Amino acid sequence: TTPVYSTVLETLGSVVVLRAFNTVEATQLELPQTYEIKIMYRASFVPTEQQRILYKGKDLQIKSVRRDGERYKMQYVITATAIWKDSYYSALKITTH
């Protein structure tokens, strides 16, 4: 069965690939890409490792979340890896310019 995702939040964010593997060997081993995603802090929303990020057609698994910055520039810094299997977690959509 195909999982049904419910969107918890759609937001703008900065997305940086921290580690990418473009070799044939890495592709065969299915080594994941690692991303750092920064979104604005909201008191009404806290990202968790049980959620997923849908970004440019990729399903990213949240590995860690930390709050960063000073009071007036607070943000969440999320580390996530690309996953290849379907999951049953709620989705966090991030769109960028």
C-alpha positions as CSV (number, residue, x, y, z in Angstrom):
1,T,0.0,0.0,0.0
2,T,1.1,3.6,-0.7
3,P,1.4,5.8,2.4
4,V,-0.8,8.9,2.7
5,Y,1.1,11.9,3.8
6,S,-0.5,14.9,5.6
7,T,1.3,18.2,5.2
8,V,2.1,19.7,8.6
9,L,3.9,22.8,7.3
10,E,4.8,24.4,4.0
11,T,7.6,27.0,4.3
12,L,10.6,28.6,2.7
13,G,14.0,27.4,3.8
14,S,17.6,27.2,2.8
15,V,18.7,23.7,1.7
16,V,22.4,22.7,1.3
17,V,23.7,19.3,0.3
18,L,26.4,18.5,2.9
19,R,27.4,15.2,1.3
20,A,26.5,13.8,-2.1
21,F,27.7,10.7,-3.8
22,N,27.8,10.8,-7.6
23,T,29.9,7.7,-8.3
24,V,28.6,4.5,-9.9
25,E,29.8,2.6,-6.8
26,A,28.0,4.9,-4.4
27,T,24.8,4.6,-6.5
28,Q,25.0,0.8,-6.4
29,L,25.5,0.9,-2.6
30,E,22.6,3.3,-2.3
31,L,24.6,5.7,-0.1
32,P,22.3,8.6,1.0
33,Q,22.8,12.3,0.4
34,T,22.9,14.4,3.5
35,Y,21.2,17.8,3.6
36,E,21.2,20.7,6.0
37,I,17.8,22.5,6.0
38,K,17.2,25.8,7.8
39,I,13.7,27.1,8.5
40,M,12.4,30.0,10.6
41,Y,11.6,29.2,14.2
42,R,7.9,29.0,15.1
43,A,6.5,28.5,18.6
44,S,3.6,26.6,17.1
45,F,5.7,24.1,15.2
46,V,8.6,21.8,16.2
47,P,10.1,19.5,13.6
48,T,10.7,15.9,14.8
49,E,12.5,12.8,13.6
50,Q,9.2,11.1,13.1
51,Q,8.4,13.6,10.2
52,R,9.6,13.6,6.6
53,I,10.6,16.5,4.4
54,L,9.5,16.5,0.8
55,Y,11.9,18.6,-1.2
56,K,12.1,18.7,-5.1
57,G,10.6,15.3,-5.4
58,K,12.8,13.7,-2.8
59,D,11.7,12.1,0.5
60,L,14.1,13.1,3.2
61,Q,14.3,11.5,6.7
62,I,15.0,13.9,9.5
63,K,18.1,12.7,11.5
64,S,18.5,15.7,13.9
65,V,16.9,19.0,14.8
66,R,18.5,21.9,16.7
67,R,17.4,25.4,17.5
68,D,20.0,28.0,16.5
69,G,20.5,31.7,16.5
70,E,19.7,34.7,18.8
71,R,16.2,35.5,20.0
72,Y,15.2,37.7,17.1
73,K,16.8,35.5,14.4
74,M,15.9,32.0,15.8
75,Q,15.8,29.1,13.3
76,Y,15.7,25.4,13.2
77,V,18.6,23.6,11.7
78,I,17.6,20.2,10.4
79,T,19.9,17.4,9.2
80,A,18.2,14.9,6.9
81,T,19.2,12.1,4.5
82,A,17.5,11.0,1.3
83,I,15.6,7.7,1.7
84,W,14.6,5.2,-0.9
85,K,11.7,3.4,0.7
86,D,8.1,4.5,1.4
87,S,7.3,5.5,4.9
88,Y,4.2,6.2,7.1
89,Y,5.3,9.5,8.7
90,S,3.8,12.9,8.3
91,A,5.4,15.1,5.8
92,L,7.0,18.5,6.2
93,K,7.1,20.3,2.8
94,I,9.8,22.9,2.2
95,T,9.8,25.0,-0.9
96,T,12.6,27.3,-2.0
97,H,12.9,30.1,-4.5
